[in-house]
Structure formats: structure tokens, C-alpha cells
Amino acid sequence: MYCFSLGPISLRLSSSSLVLVGAWYTIFATSSVWSGALIRLPKWVFILLLLAPFLMAVIHGRIPHLRRTPEGELYGGFHLPLNMLPGREYGPPETEWLNMGYWENTTIFPEACEALALRVASMACVHSGHVLEVGFGCGDSLLLQLRHPSIPRPVTITGITSLPSHFHRAKQRIEQADLKEKIPTRLFLGDAVFREGTNPSSLTAEQEATVSIMESHPLRYPGNETLYFDSILGVDCAYHFKTRNLFLRQCYDRLTPGSGRLALADMCFEPTSSTPLTYLSKIIAFILRVPSANLIGRRAYRESLEKIGFDEIVIEDISSSVYSGFTAFLRTRGIMWVLFANIITIWHKGGGKFVLVSARRS
Ligand SMILES: C[S@@+](CC[C@H](N)C(=O)[O-])C[C@H]1O[C@@H](n2cnc3c(N)ncnc32)[C@H](O)[C@@H]1O
């Protein structure tokens, strides 16, 4: 229930009353008797009114994927049930993936998530070396680097992620994993974008642990002059960074000159001709915490990479292998996931593109 106060007038609106207003207006504005008499509002106002319950559910945190954590973050632990394998719905899931997945030849969430991470790794052409993984969530993409048979083991792996609960979970899972090789693993809790004057976490370094906690930002520059990465990877996260362009510039400085590669599963925005859908997509981007500076199309994305100095740039639109499989899967998971699937569908129809991006430091 929402209360609006305009001087002495106070309105109490529930989501259902907003829908009724929307439906009322739609019926009357289209009837021949009333159409001349009513003030014409833009079409997107109807759509907004009809979508009111949706937006209310988001604001109230009733849609799990859009609920904020106590740290004000979008993500939390809601994704764990999605990782349950069919027929094995009891006990904790083996994986804790949290991306939209690459749904070619599978309808199973963890398989699709792993497939997306593998596509990113293959775009990076990782041949061993020093690897940085940003937005690593609960650590599955790090574990992939540490043990997947089709990926060459890195010399060192460094990770940055912003949410403390994910950070600790990833650290614990790597420490408990049965790994054949001991690969130095350093994790940093904080924003993927380095900002002068910001302290990392208040955590202290644990010298003896398998996984050490970094106190200095891996993308710090100047500083860390000897720390170069052969590849920097990010699965389904860079569109959140404030801003992604600043992050790309910092990546460039930290990649090995002449060979270091960046590979991201990311999102672009290329508005369709429908203005209402564009507006809605922008509202959804705001809810999904995508800064407006990141709402650019593939051409502008390529230009910004070129301007920074990257070459061998590839930007591949994989929307058709991501959104339809992901939303079809969500629609099998209950009403709140259906609402979330609808939000993703609107985002896609309004111009949201899912892309694989790779580029080399020249
Ligand atoms: C959609 S999840 C992807 C997680 C993981 N890559 C996976 O595939 O399971 C996005 C992740 O990026 C992290 N993230 C979001 N904004 C970030 C930022 N500014 N800096 C670092 N990590 C960020 C979130 O905490 C979350 O773990």
C-alpha cells in the first residue's frame, strides 16, 4: 500500500487499485464515446499502470532476484535452489552458480551457467598464466579455473567480488575443494573498479591459508607494477560496474602488454523503435543496478575498447542462446520466478542484448 500526500489530500494506493485505474483508462480511452473527451496520456503511462503490481513487488522485495541484501547489494543466496539438479532436490546443491547461462543443448541451470563460463574462458584463450576473475560470486567460475579438465591451470588466480557473503562462501568452497594442484589463489573483497582512497575490506591477510586475502586492489594503478594479468575474465557482472568504461581502462593497464586478454559475458543496450519498451527497459536497468552510462550498444562498446587501446576486439551477440532458455527455465520455478522471467523478457524486447566480449591489450 502506498500513500501520497498532496497538501490536505492524501491518496492510499495499492497495486491492485493502480491496475484498476490502468484498465479503466484503457477501456474508456479506446471507446468511441469517451475517446474524444478524455485527456490522452502517452501509451507508456498505461503500460506502467498495468505493470504496477510488478514494480510494487520489486520495491517490496518480493521478487527474490531483485531483493537487496543488508549491504544494499542485489544478490544474496536466493539462487541456490536454482542450482538443484533434477531428481536431486534435497540437501545443498553442489554448485552455486549465479548467471543467466548459455542454454544450447541443455535445460539444466548449473550446466547452462558452466557453459557460459566456459565460453568466456575460451574467448580469453587462456593458456595458463596469471588470471583475474571479477564478480566471482560464490566461486564456481574460480573453481572452474582450478579444476575443469578443458581449462589449462593458471599459474596464479586472483579474484574480486563485492558481496561479503559470496566472498566468504567462495573462499570456503575453494579451501574445501579436492584440488589436484595447489595454485596460489588471492581474493579481494570490494568493488571491481579501483578508486583512489578507498580501503578494501577490513579483513587481515591469512598468510598460511590456501586462499589468501588481498589487501591491495588488484587493478590499482600506479602501484602493483609487477602484477600483470594474462587474462581478465568476468561472467555476467561488468554491466554493474560504475562505470564499465573505467573498469575497462583499468584492465588495460593491468593486462600483459601485447598479449593480455579481456573476456566478458556482458550486456549491451540497443533500444528498439518502441518508446514504451525502451522506457521500461531503462526502469528495469535501474532496478537491476545497471548504471545508465553502461547502457550502450555494441558499436559504442567496440569504440570505447578501441579508444582505450585494445585490439582484436570481438563482440558476439548471444542473446538468443541466453534469454529464452533462462526465462523458460525460470517459468518452471514458481510465481516469483515467473515475474522475474517477465522482467528479463521486457528487458530483452526493449533492447537488452547479452554479449560475449573479448579484446587484446595491444
Ligand atoms: C550475476 S552474478 C555472477 C556471479 C558469477 N560470475 C557466476 O557466474 O556465478 C554478479 C556478481 O558480480 C558481483 N558484483 C556486482 N557488482 C560488482 C562490483 N562493482 N564489483 C565487484 N563485483 C561485483 C556480485 O556481487 C555478484 O557476485
The ligand as an SDF file (V2000), in Angstrom:
LIG
                    3D

 27 29  0  0  0  0  0  0  0  0999 V2000
   25.2160  -12.3330  -11.7820 C   0  0  0  0  0  0  0  0  0  0  0  0
   26.4190  -12.5520  -10.5410 S   0  0  0  0  0  0  0  0  0  0  0  0
   27.6000  -13.5730  -11.3700 C   0  0  0  0  0  0  0  0  0  0  0  0
   28.3980  -14.3930  -10.4040 C   0  0  0  0  0  0  0  0  0  0  0  0
   29.4020  -15.3760  -11.0360 C   0  0  0  0  0  0  0  0  0  0  0  0
   30.2220  -14.7480  -12.0350 N   0  0  0  0  0  0  0  0  0  0  0  0
   28.6850  -16.5660  -11.6250 C   0  0  0  0  0  0  0  0  0  0  0  0
   28.7440  -16.7330  -12.8500 O   0  0  0  0  0  0  0  0  0  0  0  0
   28.0860  -17.3350  -10.8660 O   0  0  0  0  0  0  0  0  0  0  0  0
   27.2190  -10.9690  -10.4610 C   0  0  0  0  0  0  0  0  0  0  0  0
   28.3160  -10.9270   -9.4210 C   0  0  0  0  0  0  0  0  0  0  0  0
   29.0460   -9.7020   -9.5810 O   0  0  0  0  0  0  0  0  0  0  0  0
   29.2640   -9.1300   -8.3190 C   0  0  0  0  0  0  0  0  0  0  0  0
   29.3670   -7.6810   -8.4880 N   0  0  0  0  0  0  0  0  0  0  0  0
   28.3860   -6.8100   -8.8040 C   0  0  0  0  0  0  0  0  0  0  0  0
   28.8640   -5.5580   -8.8500 N   0  0  0  0  0  0  0  0  0  0  0  0
   30.1960   -5.6550   -8.5700 C   0  0  0  0  0  0  0  0  0  0  0  0
   31.2550   -4.7040   -8.4700 C   0  0  0  0  0  0  0  0  0  0  0  0
   31.0340   -3.4120   -8.6780 N   0  0  0  0  0  0  0  0  0  0  0  0
   32.4810   -5.1440   -8.1530 N   0  0  0  0  0  0  0  0  0  0  0  0
   32.7250   -6.4720   -7.9630 C   0  0  0  0  0  0  0  0  0  0  0  0
   31.7670   -7.4150   -8.0390 N   0  0  0  0  0  0  0  0  0  0  0  0
   30.5160   -7.0130   -8.3500 C   0  0  0  0  0  0  0  0  0  0  0  0
   28.0430   -9.5160   -7.4920 C   0  0  0  0  0  0  0  0  0  0  0  0
   28.2840   -9.4540   -6.1050 O   0  0  0  0  0  0  0  0  0  0  0  0
   27.8040  -10.9320   -7.9830 C   0  0  0  0  0  0  0  0  0  0  0  0
   28.5550  -11.8330   -7.2340 O   0  0  0  0  0  0  0  0  0  0  0  0
  1  2  1  0
  2  3  1  0
  2 10  1  0
  3  4  1  0
  4  5  1  0
  5  6  1  0
  5  7  1  0
  7  8  2  0
  7  9  1  0
 10 11  1  0
 11 12  1  0
 11 26  1  0
 12 13  1  0
 13 14  1  0
 13 24  1  0
 14 15  1  0
 14 23  1  0
 15 16  2  0
 16 17  1  0
 17 18  1  0
 17 23  2  0
 18 19  1  0
 18 20  2  0
 20 21  1  0
 21 22  2  0
 22 23  1  0
 24 25  1  0
 24 26  1  0
 26 27  1  0
M  CHG  2   2   1   9  -1
M  END
$$$$
